[in-house]
Amino acid sequence: MNLPGNRHMFTIYDWFGYELPVKDRYKLIKEAGFDGVLMWWSDGFGRGDYRNGPQIARDAGLFIENIHTPIQYENNLWLDNLDGEALTDIYLQCVADCAEIEIPTMVVHLPNENHPYNVLGLDRVMRIAEKAEQLGVNVAMENLWNFTNLSYVLQQVDSLRIGFCYDSGHHYRHYPSDDLLTMYGSRLMALHLHDNNGSYAQHGLPFDGTIDWSTTMKKIAETNYSGATAIEAMTWDYENLSAEEFLHKAFERAKRLEALR
């Protein structure tokens, strides 16, 4: 899926750690060299003001590559009850939000392997796809411990607006022997690049773990994906660094990744 060119651009997940006022956060991200952000789209984790984020980011000179939809209820999508309907409504609202605020893509976690797909859930994804097609928004399904459900949805939903968010850290943590980029690279709509080290075996800075980045970036290049090199590292294992130091290190790693692409 060849998205309009943000190639040779660099983005980072906006809530990477550190208690900082939002305005300062985006200023530091811009000063470190990043062109844009991946934005958390929920009031979970203390983000009560998330709806003000896009304007603050744009004022700082950053573009918004995508939003990450809420994850607190991600396993409810297949449920035949009000919780399942409520989550569907949240995703439909996120599609509308993206269209209104002019954000091209939203990232979704499908239910995990303990929650097998069903016809009702597929019907809900179809509804989300229909709205995404009407409003011109990409819905990128992220790989976590959910490969069965992810494969099912990508195989069943033949929509140009339903695609794949490739997460490198989750890939090597959960399904290291499956070649996800060859399987679903043609549907690639978003990247989450981080290494498989650290206290959670994920969300480390690239080149700090064991992922073979040369191979990973070549596979991404082979998909013809033209989006930004997007870092989703967290500060969990870098507490000795200031926010500025962490961001500058993240930007250096992003440039190294881009060079391999």
SESEKOL-254268 format. One record per residue (C-alpha): x, y, z. Coordinates in steps of 0.05 Angstrom, whole numbers, padded with zeros to 5 digits, always signed. Layout:
N
XYZ
...
REM end
This chain:
261
+00000+00000+00000
+00039+00059-00025
+00018+00117+00019
+00032+00189-00001
+00105+00205+00009
+00129+00217+00079
+00191+00177+00059
+00256+00203+00089
+00215+00232+00145
+00220+00212+00218
+00165+00205+00269
+00160+00183+00341
+00105+00160+00388
+00087+00224+00426
+00077+00194+00495
+00146+00161+00499
+00153+00172+00574
+00172+00229+00622
+00123+00275+00656
+00123+00337+00612
+00072+00389+00592
+00046+00373+00522
+00072+00437+00492
+00143+00423+00518
+00138+00351+00495
+00125+00371+00422
+00177+00426+00424
+00230+00376+00446
+00208+00325+00393
+00215+00378+00339
+00282+00402+00366
+00310+00331+00365
+00298+00330+00290
+00232+00292+00283
+00182+00313+00229
+00120+00285+00261
+00086+00244+00315
+00044+00182+00327
-00010+00206+00374
-00044+00170+00432
-00119+00179+00423
-00153+00165+00489
-00158+00194+00559
-00127+00130+00586
-00059+00136+00620
-00075+00206+00643
-00084+00237+00575
-00146+00278+00590
-00127+00333+00541
-00111+00288+00481
-00159+00324+00435
-00119+00388+00440
-00056+00350+00419
-00062+00356+00343
-00064+00432+00343
-00007+00437+00393
+00035+00389+00352
+00021+00427+00287
+00038+00493+00322
+00105+00462+00339
+00116+00446+00265
+00101+00371+00270
+00054+00331+00226
+00010+00275+00254
+00023+00209+00220
-00030+00169+00256
-00069+00162+00321
-00068+00100+00365
-00139+00081+00385
-00155+00062+00458
-00128-00006+00480
-00163-00015+00547
-00221-00055+00517
-00188-00085+00456
-00213-00156+00469
-00286-00134+00469
-00293-00128+00394
-00320-00199+00384
-00368-00197+00444
-00443-00203+00432
-00462-00151+00484
-00462-00076+00498
-00387-00076+00512
-00375-00101+00442
-00420-00048+00413
-00388+00006+00455
-00319-00011+00429
-00344-00012+00357
-00373+00058+00369
-00305+00081+00396
-00270+00058+00332
-00324+00090+00288
-00315+00155+00327
-00239+00150+00316
-00251+00145+00241
-00294+00208+00245
-00241+00243+00287
-00187+00227+00237
-00229+00255+00180
-00247+00318+00219
-00176+00332+00243
-00143+00310+00178
-00103+00252+00205
-00094+00199+00151
-00089+00135+00192
-00112+00103+00257
-00080+00041+00290
-00123-00013+00322
-00108-00073+00367
-00151-00132+00348
-00169-00182+00404
-00114-00230+00426
-00107-00305+00416
-00151-00321+00476
-00210-00287+00440
-00221-00323+00373
-00255-00285+00317
-00328-00294+00300
-00379-00271+00248
-00406-00215+00292
-00335-00187+00301
-00322-00190+00226
-00387-00154+00213
-00364-00098+00260
-00298-00093+00223
-00337-00088+00158
-00377-00030+00188
-00312+00005+00208
-00285-00008+00138
-00347+00022+00106
-00341+00086+00147
-00266+00089+00134
-00280+00084+00059
-00333+00139+00061
-00288+00186+00100
-00221+00168+00068
-00186+00143+00131
-00137+00085+00136
-00148+00033+00191
-00083-00004+00207
-00089-00069+00247
-00027-00079+00290
+00007-00145+00302
+00011-00165+00376
-00004-00233+00406
-00063-00235+00358
-00037-00265+00293
-00096-00312+00282
-00146-00254+00287
-00102-00207+00247
-00094-00257+00190
-00168-00271+00190
-00188-00198+00185
-00136-00180+00132
-00157-00241+00090
-00232-00230+00098
-00237-00154+00092
-00219-00134+00021
-00217-00059+00031
-00164-00010+00011
-00177+00025+00078
-00163-00036+00122
-00089-00053+00127
-00030-00071+00170
+00010-00035+00223
+00077-00071+00228
+00105-00072+00299
+00176-00098+00300
+00182-00110+00375
+00117-00148+00380
+00135-00188+00319
+00199-00215+00349
+00169-00224+00417
+00109-00265+00396
+00119-00294+00326
+00194-00290+00309
+00190-00346+00257
+00132-00316+00217
+00151-00269+00161
+00097-00217+00173
+00124-00165+00124
+00125-00214+00066
+00055-00238+00084
+00022-00170+00094
+00072-00118+00069
+00026-00102+00010
-00025-00076+00061
+00026-00036+00103
-00003+00030+00130
+00039+00044+00192
+00104+00025+00226
+00121+00017+00300
+00196+00008+00303
+00228-00012+00369
+00275-00066+00393
+00260-00129+00433
+00302-00113+00494
+00284-00080+00559
+00241-00097+00618
+00181-00116+00575
+00222-00148+00520
+00198-00092+00474
+00197-00017+00464
+00273-00010+00468
+00310+00037+00422
+00330+00004+00356
+00399-00029+00358
+00394-00042+00433
+00363-00111+00425
+00372-00171+00379
+00328-00152+00320
+00365-00158+00253
+00350-00087+00229
+00385-00095+00163
+00337-00151+00143
+00276-00116+00173
+00288-00050+00138
+00302-00085+00071
+00236-00122+00078
+00200-00056+00092
+00234-00025+00031
+00211-00084-00012
+00138-00068+00006
+00146+00001-00028
+00117+00031+00035
+00131+00105+00032
+00111+00127+00102
+00159+00156+00154
+00210+00116+00194
+00169+00114+00258
+00199+00100+00326
+00156+00071+00382
+00209+00065+00437
+00193+00079+00510
+00237+00106+00565
+00226+00047+00612
+00299+00026+00608
+00330+00094+00596
+00313+00130+00660
+00384+00155+00666
+00373+00198+00604
+00337+00265+00603
+00279+00273+00555
+00324+00313+00508
+00378+00259+00510
+00328+00204+00498
+00297+00240+00438
+00365+00256+00407
+00386+00183+00415
+00320+00160+00384
+00330+00207+00325
+00401+00181+00313
+00373+00110+00313
+00317+00130+00265
+00369+00158+00216
+00408+00093+00221
+00345+00053+00205
+00328+00098+00146
+00398+00088+00118
+00385+00012+00118
+00320+00023+00080
REM end
